Amino acid sequence: MLTILFLLSIAVDSKIDSVVIYSDRVMVSRFANIYLDKSVDLFFADLPGGLDDQSIRIKSSGLVVGEVQIQRGYTAQPHPRVKELDDIIRSLEQKDRVLSDEVLVIKEKEKFLQTISVGAPDVISKEVYTGKVSPSAWEQGLKFMVDGLLSAKTRIAQIERERKELATEIDTLRKKLNDTKAIIENRKTIKFDVHPEKSGNYKIELNYILYGATWRTYYELRANPSNGKIGITYSGKISQRTGEDWEDVKIVLSTGKPALGGTAPTPEPWYIYSYEYEKEEMTLRAAPSAMAMEVVAKEPEIPQTPPSAPPVQTGIAVWYPLPGRYSIKSGEPEKKVQIYETGFNASFEYLIIPRLSELAYSTGKFQNKSDYLFLAGDAGTYVGDDFTGKTYLSNLAPDDSTTVSFGVDEMIKVQRELKKSKVTKGGLFKKIKKHELVYENSIKNFRNKDITCTIIDQVPVSQEPDIKVGDIKFEPKPSEEDKDRGIYYWKVTIKPGEEFKIKTFFSVEAPETSNVEEMLY
């Protein structure tokens, strides 16, 4: 990719040593070693075309770096990934041509069989009549023609399906090839002059920002109720489409958010004033809903920077240096790398809401006793080695606590039954219906140890003055209650093989014409 501009310059052979990945970009650090005994022009060639020109920084101890120039260009030789995709496409196109040729051959065969079938009836009748050929022989001949035609049509239909699938695959690969070319083959060269203090070997560092790299948190949460522990594997899922491969590089994951910018907003005067609608407008806008409508400007949602926490604090961001070195090619599938692994003491219990679900959900509560800030992210939940589902972990700073659901425990049987349903009618001036209901919730422990449960039940809450809820009673009484919302809580311990029951009594009075029963059962 050399041009006349660089004929008198020295190419620097560099290698990516480390990357710092943010949520939407990456800072790349390259190093090069070179012997210098005089001032000279150097250049880094074949760099991604998407690098941010303003982010370029060149430094070296003992070297004075002069003017930096950036030149755009394209690769002279196809990139291996481009060639690989091109070869796959050519192979599929060749397969498509073979299928197309096969269709032509089958159609010729079909045409031949159809030609025979046109004259066959006359020939058959004559030869059978004269006794030259037996009827069974002609029957076999006819079967051959029919089978041949049927086989030809079946194969043509099969080939059409195969070619349609091939066309879709080729189209997808061509789009991928075009995207890959746009990223990989668009390149830049950085030229700069250097002035050494003395003759010797110099290590030159080049830093620049590229877009197209990102990372997100992912957790594996493993519950071990038998020893009261929750294990956490804290990982980062990394993907990059920067146009350059990372081979054996050090990786740092940063919580910094460069996209938010570094400048605080400037306040403007906060003006308020009053005004009245004219009478004509008031008449036109007489509808109460229109007059009562309040227009409120929604505040912009500004992502909050999570509080700082170890392992490495760099100003307002947190860096997670990953141990070892990694190789991630541009455009390859997302790669998961482990950041940290630890375990915490946990208290386990079951959350049971029979009205909504006849299932017992195992939950574990723990406190973050590490120095790590656990950023919000998706998580897979396990009990031992059994995968139980997926959840989402919110930001968890050191010393903060959270509760995680670890899925359903089939060893805890939950049942809800309607034990009583009585409807009476009454009212002198306004006919009403009174519904009297009794529900029984039962929880049985089939495990060989005590279990702690939080059981939640509900009674209806009226939203209309004509509908009244009363005669509320529970056996046994709840541990906590939220009467305004009609939600009641029981905190209980159930021994192995034992069953705990809750009876809920309530009545609902409503106008006879209402459809309230549809919401009660």
C-alpha positions in Angstrom: 0.0 0.0 0.0 3.0 2.3 -0.2 2.7 5.5 -2.2 5.4 7.9 -3.4 4.9 9.9 -0.2 6.3 7.0 1.8 9.1 5.9 -0.4 11.7 7.7 1.7 10.1 6.7 5.0 10.7 3.6 7.1 7.9 1.2 7.8 7.4 0.3 11.5 6.6 -3.3 12.2 4.1 -3.1 15.1 2.0 -5.5 17.1 -1.1 -4.9 19.2 -0.1 -5.4 22.8 -3.3 -4.4 24.7 -6.8 -3.1 24.3 -9.1 -1.2 26.7 -12.7 -1.9 25.8 -15.5 0.5 26.6 -19.2 0.0 26.0 -19.1 1.2 22.4 -15.4 1.6 21.4 -11.9 0.4 22.2 -8.5 2.0 22.8 -5.8 0.1 21.1 -2.1 0.1 22.1 0.5 -1.0 19.6 4.2 -1.3 20.2 7.1 -1.3 17.8 10.9 -1.6 18.4 13.4 0.1 16.1 17.0 1.1 16.1 17.5 4.8 15.3 20.7 6.9 15.0 19.3 10.0 13.3 16.1 11.9 12.6 13.9 10.0 10.2 10.3 9.7 8.9 8.4 6.5 10.1 5.0 5.2 9.3 2.5 2.6 10.7 0.8 1.0 7.7 -2.3 -1.1 7.1 -4.3 0.3 10.1 -8.1 0.1 10.2 -9.8 2.9 8.2 -12.3 3.5 11.0 -9.8 4.7 13.6 -10.5 8.1 15.1 -7.9 10.5 13.7 -8.2 12.8 16.8 -7.5 10.0 19.2 -4.0 9.1 17.8 -1.2 9.4 20.3 2.5 8.4 19.7 5.0 8.4 22.4 8.5 6.9 23.2 11.0 7.6 25.9 14.0 9.5 24.5 12.3 10.4 21.2 10.8 13.7 20.1 7.8 13.1 17.8 7.1 15.7 15.2 4.2 16.2 12.8 1.7 13.3 12.4 0.0 12.8 9.1 -2.9 10.3 8.3 -3.3 8.9 4.8 -6.3 6.9 3.6 -5.9 3.9 1.3 -6.9 0.3 0.6 -5.2 -3.0 0.9 -3.2 -4.2 -2.1 -3.8 -7.9 -1.4 -7.1 -9.4 -0.4 -7.4 -10.1 3.3 -7.5 -13.8 4.3 -11.1 -13.5 5.6 -12.2 -11.9 2.4 -10.6 -14.6 0.4 -12.2 -17.3 2.7 -15.7 -15.9 2.2 -15.1 -15.5 -1.6 -14.0 -19.1 -1.8 -17.1 -20.3 0.0 -19.4 -18.3 -2.3 -17.6 -19.7 -5.4 -18.0 -23.2 -4.1 -21.8 -22.7 -3.5 -22.2 -21.1 -6.9 -20.5 -24.1 -8.4 -22.9 -26.4 -6.6 -25.8 -24.3 -7.9 -24.5 -24.7 -11.5 -24.3 -28.5 -11.0 -27.9 -28.6 -9.8 -29.0 -26.4 -12.7 -27.3 -28.7 -15.2 -29.0 -31.7 -13.6 -32.4 -30.1 -14.1 -31.6 -29.7 -17.8 -30.7 -33.4 -18.2 -33.8 -34.5 -16.3 -36.0 -32.3 -18.5 -34.6 -33.9 -21.6 -35.3 -37.3 -20.1 -38.8 -36.2 -19.2 -39.3 -34.9 -22.8 -38.1 -38.3 -24.2 -40.5 -40.2 -21.9 -43.4 -37.9 -22.9 -42.7 -38.5 -26.6 -42.9 -42.3 -26.0 -46.1 -42.0 -24.1 -47.8 -40.1 -26.9 -47.5 -43.0 -29.4 -47.7 -45.8 -26.9 -51.4 -46.5 -27.0 -51.5 -47.2 -30.7 -48.4 -49.4 -30.6 -49.7 -51.3 -27.6 -53.1 -52.1 -29.1 -51.5 -53.3 -32.4 -48.8 -55.4 -30.8 -51.1 -56.9 -28.2 -53.7 -57.6 -30.9 -51.1 -59.4 -33.2 -49.6 -61.2 -30.2 -46.1 -59.8 -30.7 -45.9 -58.6 -27.1 -47.7 -59.9 -24.1 -49.9 -57.5 -22.1 -47.7 -58.0 -18.9 -44.6 -56.9 -20.9 -46.4 -53.7 -22.0 -47.6 -53.2 -18.4 -44.0 -53.2 -17.3 -43.1 -50.8 -20.0 -45.9 -48.4 -19.0 -44.8 -48.7 -15.4 -41.3 -47.7 -16.4 -42.6 -44.6 -18.2 -44.8 -43.6 -15.3 -42.1 -44.2 -12.7 -39.6 -42.3 -14.8 -41.8 -39.2 -15.3 -42.8 -39.2 -11.6 -39.2 -39.6 -10.5 -38.2 -36.7 -12.9 -40.8 -34.3 -11.5 -40.0 -35.3 -7.9 -36.2 -34.7 -8.4 -36.9 -31.3 -10.2 -39.0 -30.2 -7.2 -36.3 -31.3 -4.8 -33.6 -29.4 -6.8 -35.7 -26.3 -6.9 -35.9 -26.4 -3.1 -32.1 -26.9 -2.8 -31.4 -24.1 -5.2 -33.7 -21.7 -3.3 -31.8 -22.5 0.0 -28.5 -22.1 -1.8 -29.6 -18.7 -3.2 -30.5 -17.5 0.3 -27.2 -18.8 1.7 -25.2 -17.2 -1.1 -27.1 -13.9 -0.7 -26.3 -13.8 3.0 -22.6 -14.6 2.4 -22.4 -11.9 -0.2 -23.8 -9.3 2.2 -21.3 -10.5 4.8 -18.5 -10.3 2.3 -19.4 -6.7 1.3 -19.6 -5.7 5.0 -16.2 -7.4 5.7 -14.6 -5.7 2.7 -15.9 -2.3 3.8 -14.4 -2.8 7.3 -11.2 -4.7 6.5 -10.0 -3.3 3.1 -10.5 0.4 4.1 -7.1 1.2 5.7 -5.1 4.1 7.0 -1.4 4.8 7.3 0.1 7.1 10.0 3.3 8.9 9.0 5.4 10.9 11.5 8.9 12.2 12.0 11.1 11.3 15.0 14.2 12.8 16.4 16.3 10.6 18.8 18.3 12.0 21.6 21.0 9.4 20.9 21.6 6.3 18.8 20.0 3.2 20.2 16.9 1.0 20.3 13.6 2.7 20.9 10.2 1.3 21.9 7.4 3.3 20.2 3.8 3.2 21.5 0.9 4.0 19.2 -2.6 4.5 20.8 -5.9 5.1 18.9 -9.6 4.7 19.3 -11.7 2.4 17.2 -15.5 1.9 17.1 -17.2 -1.4 16.7 -16.0 -3.1 19.9 -18.2 -3.6 22.9 -18.5 -5.7 26.1 -21.3 -6.6 28.5 -21.5 -8.3 31.8 -22.7 -11.9 32.2 -23.0 -13.9 35.4 -23.4 -17.5 36.4 -25.1 -17.7 39.8 -24.8 -21.1 41.4 -26.9 -21.9 44.5 -25.8 -24.5 47.0 -28.6 -24.5 49.7 -27.0 -27.4 51.6 -24.0 -25.3 52.7 -25.7 -21.9 52.5 -23.6 -20.5 49.7 -24.1 -18.8 46.3 -21.2 -18.9 43.9 -20.8 -16.1 41.3 -18.8 -16.2 38.1 -18.5 -12.7 36.9 -17.7 -12.6 33.1 -17.6 -10.2 30.2 -19.0 -11.0 26.8 -16.8 -9.3 24.2 -17.5 -8.7 20.5 -15.5 -6.7 18.0 -15.8 -5.6 14.4 -13.0 -3.1 14.2 -11.3 -4.4 11.0 -8.2 -5.8 12.8 -7.6 -9.0 14.6 -6.4 -9.1 18.2 -3.8 -11.8 18.5 -2.5 -12.6 22.0 -3.3 -9.3 23.6 -3.9 -8.0 27.1 -7.5 -7.0 27.6 -8.9 -4.4 30.1 -12.7 -3.9 30.4 -13.7 -0.4 31.4 -16.9 0.9 32.9 -16.2 4.4 31.4 -18.8 5.8 29.1 -17.0 8.1 26.5 -20.3 8.4 24.6 -21.7 10.6 27.3 -19.0 13.2 26.8 -17.0 15.0 29.4 -18.8 18.4 29.5 -21.5 19.2 32.0 -24.7 20.8 30.7 -25.1 24.6 30.9 -28.1 25.8 32.9 -30.6 28.1 31.2 -33.0 30.5 33.0 -36.1 28.6 34.3 -39.0 30.8 33.2 -42.5 30.4 34.5 -45.6 32.4 33.7 -49.4 32.2 33.8 -52.0 32.6 31.0 -55.7 32.1 30.5 -57.6 30.7 27.6 -59.9 33.1 25.7 -63.7 32.4 26.2 -64.0 31.1 22.7 -61.3 28.6 23.3 -62.8 27.6 26.6 -66.1 26.9 24.8 -64.4 24.8 22.2 -62.4 22.9 24.8 -65.3 22.3 27.2 -64.5 18.6 27.6 -63.3 18.1 31.1 -60.6 15.7 30.0 -59.1 18.2 27.7 -59.1 21.0 30.3 -57.8 18.7 33.0 -54.9 17.4 30.9 -51.5 18.3 32.3 -48.6 18.4 29.9 -45.4 17.5 31.6 -42.0 17.5 29.8 -40.3 14.2 30.3 -36.8 14.6 31.7 -34.1 13.0 29.5 -32.8 9.7 30.8 -29.2 10.1 31.6 -27.4 6.9 32.3 -25.9 6.9 35.7 -22.2 6.1 36.2 -22.0 3.3 38.7 -20.0 4.1 41.9 -16.3 3.3 41.8 -15.0 0.0 43.1 -11.8 -2.0 42.9 -10.0 -3.7 41.3 -8.5 -0.6 39.5 -9.9 2.9 39.9 -9.0 5.3 37.1 -10.6 8.6 37.8 -14.4 8.1 37.6 -14.2 4.7 35.8 -13.4 1.2 36.9 -11.0 -1.0 35.0 -11.0 -4.8 35.0 -7.7 -6.1 33.8 -8.2 -9.7 32.6 -5.5 -12.2 33.5 -3.5 -13.7 30.6 -3.8 -12.8 27.0 -6.5 -13.4 24.5 -7.1 -13.7 20.7 -10.3 -12.3 19.2 -10.7 -11.9 15.4 -12.7 -9.1 13.9 -16.3 -10.2 13.2 -16.1 -13.5 15.0 -18.9 -14.5 17.5 -19.1 -13.0 20.9 -16.5 -14.4 23.3 -17.0 -14.8 27.0 -14.0 -14.2 29.3 -14.0 -14.6 33.1 -13.4 -11.5 35.2 -13.8 -12.8 38.7 -15.1 -15.8 40.6 -16.2 -15.9 44.3 -18.8 -17.1 46.7 -20.9 -15.6 49.4 -22.9 -16.8 52.4 -26.6 -16.8 51.5 -30.0 -17.3 53.1 -32.4 -19.5 51.1 -36.1 -19.5 51.2 -39.1 -20.2 49.0 -41.4 -17.6 47.6 -44.9 -19.0 47.0 -47.9 -17.1 45.6 -50.7 -19.7 45.1 -53.2 -17.3 43.6 -50.8 -16.6 40.7 -48.9 -19.9 40.4 -49.0 -23.2 42.2 -45.2 -23.4 42.2 -42.5 -22.8 44.8 -39.7 -20.5 43.7 -36.4 -21.0 45.4 -34.7 -17.7 46.2 -31.3 -16.8 47.7 -30.3 -13.6 49.4 -26.7 -12.6 49.7 -24.5 -9.5 50.4 -21.6 -8.5 48.1 -18.7 -8.9 50.5 -16.1 -8.4 47.7 -14.3 -5.3 46.6 -15.9 -5.6 43.1 -18.7 -3.6 41.7 -21.0 -6.1 39.9 -22.5 -4.2 37.0 -26.0 -4.9 35.8 -26.3 -7.7 33.4 -27.9 -11.0 32.3 -27.3 -14.1 34.4 -27.8 -17.8 34.2 -29.0 -19.5 37.4 -28.0 -23.0 38.6 -28.7 -25.2 41.6 -25.5 -27.2 41.8 -24.8 -28.1 38.2 -28.5 -28.0 37.1 -29.4 -25.0 34.9 -32.6 -23.5 36.2 -33.2 -20.5 34.0 -32.2 -16.9 33.3 -32.5 -13.7 35.3 -31.1 -10.2 35.5 -28.7 -8.9 38.1 -29.0 -5.2 38.9 -25.9 -3.1 39.9 -24.5 -4.5 43.1 -21.9 -2.4 44.9 -19.7 -3.7 47.7 -21.8 -4.4 50.9 -25.1 -4.1 48.9 -27.5 -7.1 49.2 -29.8 -8.6 46.6 -32.2 -11.6 46.2 -32.0 -14.0 43.2 -34.6 -16.5 42.1 -33.2 -19.9 41.3 -36.2 -21.4 39.7 -39.0 -23.8 40.7 -38.5 -26.6 43.2 -40.7 -29.6 42.3 -40.2 -31.1 45.8 -42.4 -28.5 47.3 -46.1 -29.1 46.4 -48.4 -26.1 46.2 -52.2 -26.3 45.8 -55.0 -23.7 45.9 -58.6 -24.8 46.2 -61.9 -23.0 46.3 -63.6 -24.5 49.3 -66.7 -22.3 49.4 -68.6 -20.2 46.9 -72.0 -18.9 48.0 -74.0 -16.3 46.1 -77.1 -14.5 47.6 -79.3 -11.8 46.1 -80.9 -8.9 48.0 -81.5 -5.2 48.2 -84.7 -3.1 48.5 -84.0 -0.3 46.1 -81.0 -1.6 44.3 -80.5 -5.3 43.6 -77.2 -6.6 44.7 -75.3 -9.9 44.7 -73.2 -11.0 47.6 -70.4 -13.5 46.9 -69.0 -15.4 49.9 -65.7 -17.2 49.1 -63.2 -19.4 51.0 -59.9 -20.4 49.5 -57.5 -22.9 50.9 -53.8 -22.8 50.1 -51.7 -25.8 51.0 -47.9 -26.2 50.9 -46.3 -29.6 51.5 -42.5 -30.2 52.0 -41.3 -33.3 50.3 -37.6 -32.5 51.1 -35.7 -34.2 53.8 -34.9 -30.9 55.7 -36.8 -27.9 57.0 -37.7 -25.2 54.5 -38.4 -21.5 55.1 -41.2 -19.9 53.0 -42.7 -16.6 52.3 -46.3 -17.2 51.3 -48.3 -14.4 49.7 -52.1 -14.4 49.3 -54.5 -11.7 48.2 -58.1 -10.5 48.6 -59.9 -8.2 46.1 -59.6 -4.4 46.4 -62.6 -2.4 45.2 -62.1 0.4 42.8 -65.8 1.5 42.8 -68.1 2.7 45.6 -70.8 0.2 44.5 -68.5 -2.7 45.0 -67.7 -3.6 48.7 -65.2 -6.2 50.0 -65.7 -7.4 53.5 -65.7 -10.3 56.0 -61.9 -10.7 55.5 -60.4 -13.4 57.7 -57.4 -15.7 57.6 -56.5 -18.9 59.4 -53.8 -18.6 60.6 -53.2 -14.8 60.8 -50.6 -13.4 58.4 -47.2 -12.2 59.6 -47.4 -8.9 57.6 -50.2 -7.2 55.8 -50.7 -4.4 53.2 -54.5 -3.8 53.5 -54.6 -1.0 51.0 -53.3 -3.3 48.3 -55.0 -6.5 49.6 -51.7 -8.4 50.0 -50.9 -10.5 53.0 -47.7 -12.4 54.0 -46.8 -15.5 56.0 -43.3 -16.3 57.1 -43.2 -20.0 58.0 -40.9 -22.9 58.4 -42.2 -26.3 57.3 -40.6 -29.5 58.5 -39.9 -32.5 56.2 -43.2 -34.3 55.2 -45.4 -31.7 56.8 -48.1 -29.5 55.2 -48.9 -25.9 56.0 -52.4 -24.6 55.1 -53.9 -21.1 54.9 -57.6 -20.4 54.7 -58.7 -17.1 53.2 -62.2 -15.8 53.8 -63.8 -12.8 52.1 -67.1 -11.5 50.6 -67.9 -9.2 47.8 -71.1 -7.2 47.4 -71.8 -5.7 43.9 -74.7 -4.6 41.7 -76.5 -7.6 40.2 -75.8 -6.3 36.7 -72.0 -6.2 37.3 -69.6 -8.8 36.0 -67.6 -9.0 39.2 -67.7 -12.8 39.3 -65.4 -13.0 36.3 -62.7 -11.4 38.4 -63.3 -13.6 41.6 -62.7 -17.1 40.3 
